[in-house]
Amino acid sequence: MLDTNSTTGGSPTGVNASHWCPVSSQPLPTRVVLLAGPSGSGKSSLAERSGLPVLRLDDFYKEGDDPTLPQVIGSTDIDWDSPASWDAAAAVRAIEELCRTGRTTVPVYDIATSSRTGWETLTIERTPLFIAEGVFAADIVRHCQELGLLADALCLRGRPSTTFRRRLLRDLREGRKSVPFLLRRGWRLMRAERAIVARQCALGAHPCGKEEALGRLTAAAVGRCLKARATEVA
């Protein structure tokens, strides 16, 4: 987890966020770090490792019977890797509400059945910083920036072969889709991974590995805490 008491440069290892910022009686200016990257790049594990509150952007996928869902060109498969398969407007509304009030209602999405199975309340209290992670996080960088909500935007990158293996093992373990579908999707994504990263970076996400990402999360957390403390003093 993040150690925001550290003032040294570089990327932290074995970091700890358990005492990362005091909470005042006044509303604190909350901002979001958008964490993007190809499917299987390690976004969820990094977000968990940070110790910061997390909004799962993949829960804003459209449902399987939505007529606006795109298809893979030359196939009958739904293209779940297209931004058109995702409700960006709803995701931005949830981020804005979290920044403004510290809580929001989000869908609970079951990837295996491509459906919303319910709703839950996500509460982050008055935490000055939280992470919103998902494969389409970079697509809302500009919107969050225009609304004054953005602390940073990151794109995890690594070896396409490693990402392929990690993604396939995860998807098989969780039974996300049929094996043939997962193999077709995995092969397609591995070949397209460098282009996916390039697109996310063009949308405003900074490309980095996990350790650099943790370093930038630490810097963002320290910045938000210092601003919060300055607000307390004022």
C-alpha angles and dihedrals in degrees: 000000000000121000105205092176089073117099098182123106128243131055120315124233124196089012125177130212100177093111098026101135140358118234120230128204089250125081110267125219102252122198135181134233109211110215113198135166140128119305107278096022093122102260096141095047092048092049090051091047091054093064091222123127111271133212111200106221092189087073087073094068114129117252121262095252094053107124092214094065111122125230130223107260110260093012142080090229117115109244101234089171093065117095086229088073091063136069102235094172093057091048092052091048090054092049091048092050092049091051092047103039108010093241141067141166115250133184121253105227127199108205093193092061096028091231144112109250098186146314134271137187117244114203124187097168109212095325108155094218138031138167127241107194132185145111091271098044092112090058091070099043093104094046093050091045092051090050091051092243102115124105096165142333122218135184117202113217136179142139112329090221091054092047090049092053095045093047094048094048091049095047093047092047092050095040091231097162140344117299095245091051092049093049093049092047093044094052091047093049094047091056091046098041098104090049090048091053091046091052093049091049090050087055090058107272118133112234114231148138124253098270094050089046090054089049091053091046089053091050091049092048092049090049093051092046093050090050091048092051090049088053090052092052092047 
